[in-house]
Amino acid sequence: MSNITLSVDDQIIKKVRKIAIEKNTTLTAMVRDYLERIAARNEDEKLKTIAALRQSFAGLSRDMGKRSWSREDLYD
């Protein structure tokens, strides 16, 4: 696990530490949880976008029939 350094106003740190104590956790755990949720939400958005694209492509694709030419025919 990596460590990071953040610059945050002292008053905010005090308020959040009090909240962490009330929730029986730590400031570090709260920040870690927040970052994990952001990463998960971003991954979910990517997966939804990919699924939507696949559905769109499936709806737009059409059968072009049997290919009656070869690659070599194109260069004659």
C-alpha positions in Angstrom: 0.0 0.0 0.0 1.3 3.4 -0.9 1.4 6.5 1.3 0.3 9.9 0.1 0.6 13.4 1.5 -2.3 15.8 1.4 -2.5 19.5 2.4 -5.8 20.2 4.1 -6.9 23.1 6.3 -6.4 22.4 10.0 -10.0 23.1 10.9 -11.2 20.6 8.3 -8.9 18.0 9.7 -10.2 18.6 13.2 -13.8 18.3 12.1 -13.2 15.2 10.1 -11.3 13.5 12.9 -14.3 14.1 15.2 -16.6 12.6 12.6 -14.2 9.6 12.3 -14.2 9.1 16.1 -18.0 9.2 16.1 -18.1 6.6 13.3 -15.5 4.5 15.2 -13.0 4.7 12.3 -10.0 6.8 11.4 -9.4 9.7 9.1 -7.1 7.5 7.0 -9.8 4.8 6.7 -12.3 7.5 5.6 -10.0 8.8 2.9 -9.1 5.3 1.7 -12.9 4.4 1.5 -13.6 7.6 -0.4 -10.9 6.9 -2.9 -11.9 3.3 -3.4 -15.5 4.4 -4.1 -14.3 6.9 -6.7 -12.2 4.2 -8.4 -15.1 1.7 -8.4 -17.6 4.3 -9.7 -15.2 5.1 -12.5 -14.8 1.4 -13.4 -18.6 1.0 -13.4 -19.0 3.9 -15.8 -16.4 2.4 -18.1 -18.2 -0.9 -18.1 -21.6 0.7 -18.7 -20.2 2.7 -21.6 -18.7 -0.4 -23.2 -22.0 -2.3 -22.8 -23.9 0.6 -24.4 -21.4 0.7 -27.4 -21.7 -3.1 -27.9 -25.5 -2.9 -27.9 -25.4 0.0 -30.3 -23.1 -1.8 -32.7 -25.2 -4.9 -32.5 -28.3 -2.9 -33.4 -26.5 -1.2 -36.3 -24.8 -4.1 -37.9 -26.4 -5.7 -41.0 -25.8 -8.9 -42.9 -24.0 -8.0 -46.1 -24.5 -11.4 -47.7 -22.0 -13.8 -48.9 -18.7 -12.3 -50.0 -18.3 -13.0 -53.7 -14.9 -11.5 -54.1 -11.4 -12.2 -52.9 -8.7 -9.9 -51.8 -6.8 -10.6 -55.0 -9.8 -9.5 -57.0 -9.6 -6.1 -55.5 -6.1 -5.5 -56.8 -6.8 -6.6 -60.4 
